[in-house]
Amino acid sequence: MSLFRRLSNWFEALENRVLYSALMAGSVAVIFSLAVLWSGDTFSTKVRWTMTILILLFWLGFSFSTRERVVNPLRTLANLLEAMREGDYSIRGRRARPDDALGEVMIQLNAIGATLRAQRLGAVEATALLTKVMEEIEVAVFTFDGSEKLQFVNRAGERLLAQPAAELLEKTAAELHLAEHLHHQDEAQAVARAFPGGSGRWGIRRSTFRESGLPHTLLVVTDLTRALREEELQAWQRLVRVLGHELNNSLTPIKSIAGSLAQILNRKPLPEDWEGDMRDGLTVIASRSEALSRFIGAYSRLAKLPRPRLAPVELYPLVHRAASMETRVPVTVEDGPAVTLQADGDQVEQLLINLVRNGADAALETGGGVTLTWEYDNQHATLLVLDEGLGLSNTANLFVPFFTTKPGGSGIGLVLCRQIAEAHGGSLMLSNRQGIRGCEARLTLPL
């Protein structure tokens, strides 16, 4: 039964109660008047019937008028509520006066209608904007209901599946070959597969929401190929800039000195000190060639880091071995709990050796030392390398390949360390120690 029907039934009952109440209120006076009118011989029969009819007409007329004056405003309110329920907020109640109770109700109901109209207009505009954005974005969006039938697809999704929306809607995820992504245990995936509208590497994200109380699944498919190509291009550009800078630093003086030596040999006769000039020039050429060879070797190590071979590794002996490799400054190991990792022992040990060496380089400037310790929770082990050096003045370029502030440094030590940590599913962070001079290297590895 609709709200309007229920209100109508209630008003009909109210009309009867108001009418009965009005009739009962006037019935005493009517009965008394008729009793006085028909008692004795004061009035003639004609007058008595005339007065009786008039009394009854006025009694019934005022009773029905009272009913209408009470019920009509309420019926107007019912019509307004029914219009609001149907979504029509343009209707307004008339005679909304603040000097009576029903008028105040009408004023408030009109205000509610204006508010709902403004909110619906905002919602319609927001929905239109969202629909426009969904249609224009280059990300495929699919919405499936509880029975895994497609309920919404944008233009990018149509292009991806190479079919118009009219043919795709109401098809199941299995028919669209998307069921595996709906049932995947991970909400975010990166997969390489072919769609009818293109192939490559795709990022697929799944989430759930409710509409009208029913569960729905949202599937968002993003083309990662273009982004990966752009990242690859930027990486190559950065690498070429670094390689070009280092090669020019070595080849420019070699070319200059080689030209000077050629000029010396072309002189007739040769100068008396030509042997010394030749010896010095060849020494510089050999030095720069050796530096260039070291740089190429460092790049090769960075580019050819093998994948870790995981095996059980006890943390206690591994940390002590890494600490024993540094003899320039005191290295203290504060033993933590017994922990066994699934890791490549050689790579993790080399990582710790590099971190301890960096800490020792910093501590040499202040005469301090280096401390190693570790802790763990249910999922990760955290190793700390603490030095008593001057700390970090600039952390922006710590992990930039070939960037170094050390004389003779290659600039790949920390880069290799981070690559090893991330290859194990962990992380490496460097920061200044709180409340004390020095640097903290925090290595986190999964158990």
Protein Blocks (a to p, Z undefined) as FASTA:
>chain_A
ZZklmmmmmmmmmmmmmmmmmmmmmmmmmmmmmmmmmgcjkbcfklmmmmmmmmmmmmmm
mmmmmmmmmmmmmmmmmmmmmmmmnopakbccehiafkbfklmmmmmmmmmmmmmmmmmm
mmmmmmmmmmmmmmmpccdcddddfkopafbdcfklmmmnopafklmgopafklnopmmm
mmpmbfbdcdddddfkbgcddddddddddeehiacdddddddfklmmmmmmmmmmmmmmm
mmmmmmmmmmmmmmmmmmmmmmmmmpccddfklmmmmmmmmmmmmmmmmmmmmmmmmmmm
mmmcccdddddddfklmmmmmmmmpmkbccdddddddddddddfklmmmmmmmmmmmmmm
mmmmnopacdddddddfkbccdddddfbebjfblklmmgghiafbehiaolmmmmmmmmm
mmnopacdddddehiacddddddddZZ
